[in-house]
Amino acid sequence: MNDYSFTVPGELVYVQDPCDCDRIEPLNGCGCSRGFAGVASARATTTAKVVDLPELSIESYTVALRAGLVAQGWPGEWAPGMAELMLDMAAHSPIGTIIERSFDDYRARATIPSETTKRPPGS
């Protein structure tokens, strides 16, 4: 397994489109087709954990996502669609599920039960 994680632990993440490097050479590209982008850090990780954050509504996640996108040079109007994608992905997984991706294929790697594991916004 060749995971990477450059995000801040516990950071909110979103799915970013892969670059041309990964689209052309998926086995030898940069690996962004396997990553989730950090909302605040603009760094990436190959896994995301489904959590329950009752204090975080879908609206506040969208606002945070919009701010992160704009700070990273992306259009803020992408935020609502990206937030819905993440919410939909999390809503189909138990709390504690570790999700990995390859391009547009998302799958559960494992579920880690925990008292501190929480539900995604809006679910």
C-alpha positions in Angstrom: 0.0 0.0 0.0 1.4 3.4 -0.9 -0.8 5.8 1.2 0.1 9.4 1.8 -1.3 12.0 4.2 -0.2 15.6 4.2 -3.4 17.0 5.7 -3.9 18.2 9.3 -5.3 15.4 11.4 -9.1 15.7 11.6 -9.2 18.2 8.8 -12.3 18.5 6.6 -11.6 17.2 3.1 -13.2 17.2 -0.3 -12.7 15.5 -3.7 -10.7 17.3 -6.3 -10.5 16.3 -9.9 -7.3 14.5 -10.9 -4.7 16.4 -12.9 -3.7 15.4 -16.5 -0.6 13.6 -15.2 -2.8 11.1 -13.4 -5.3 10.8 -16.2 -2.6 10.1 -18.8 -0.4 7.8 -16.6 -2.6 6.6 -13.7 0.0 4.1 -12.5 2.9 6.5 -12.7 1.2 9.8 -12.1 1.4 12.1 -9.1 -1.3 10.1 -7.2 -3.9 12.9 -7.0 -6.5 10.6 -8.4 -6.4 8.7 -5.1 -6.5 11.7 -2.9 -8.9 13.9 -0.8 -7.9 17.5 -0.6 -7.7 19.3 2.8 -10.1 22.3 3.0 -7.7 24.4 5.1 -4.2 23.0 4.4 -4.6 22.5 0.6 -2.7 19.3 1.2 -3.9 15.8 0.3 -4.5 12.4 1.9 -5.4 9.0 0.4 -8.0 8.2 3.0 -11.0 10.0 4.6 -12.8 9.0 7.8 -16.6 9.3 8.2 -17.3 11.2 11.3 -20.2 12.8 13.1 -19.8 16.5 13.8 -23.2 17.7 15.2 -21.9 21.2 15.4 -21.1 21.3 11.7 -24.1 21.7 9.4 -24.1 21.2 5.7 -24.3 25.0 5.3 -21.3 25.6 7.5 -19.3 22.9 5.7 -20.2 24.5 2.4 -19.1 27.9 3.7 -15.7 26.4 4.9 -15.3 24.5 1.7 -16.0 27.7 -0.4 -13.4 29.6 1.6 -10.9 26.8 1.1 -11.5 26.6 -2.6 -11.2 30.3 -3.1 -8.0 30.4 -1.0 -6.6 27.6 -3.2 -7.5 29.5 -6.4 -10.6 27.4 -7.3 -14.1 28.8 -8.0 -16.1 29.1 -4.8 -19.3 28.2 -6.7 -18.0 24.6 -6.8 -18.6 24.3 -3.0 -22.3 23.3 -2.9 -21.8 20.4 -5.4 -18.6 19.2 -3.7 -20.3 19.4 -0.3 -23.2 17.3 -1.6 -20.8 14.7 -3.0 -19.0 14.3 0.3 -22.2 14.2 2.2 -23.6 11.5 -0.1 -20.4 9.5 0.2 -20.5 9.7 4.0 -24.2 9.0 4.3 -23.8 5.5 2.7 -21.1 4.5 5.2 -21.2 3.8 8.9 -19.5 6.2 11.3 -15.8 5.3 11.5 -15.5 4.0 7.9 -12.2 4.8 6.2 -12.9 5.7 2.6 -10.3 5.5 -0.2 -10.7 6.4 -3.9 -9.4 5.8 -7.3 -10.6 8.5 -9.7 -14.4 8.4 -9.3 -14.4 5.0 -7.6 -14.9 5.3 -3.8 -14.8 2.3 -1.5 -14.6 1.5 2.2 -11.3 0.2 3.3 -12.2 -0.4 7.0 -14.5 0.7 9.7 -13.0 1.8 13.0 -15.5 1.9 15.8 -14.9 4.7 18.3 -16.8 6.6 20.9 -15.4 9.8 19.3 -16.4 8.8 15.8 -19.1 11.1 14.6 -21.5 11.6 11.7 -21.0 13.9 8.6 -22.8 17.2 8.4 -26.4 17.0 7.4 -26.9 13.3 7.8 
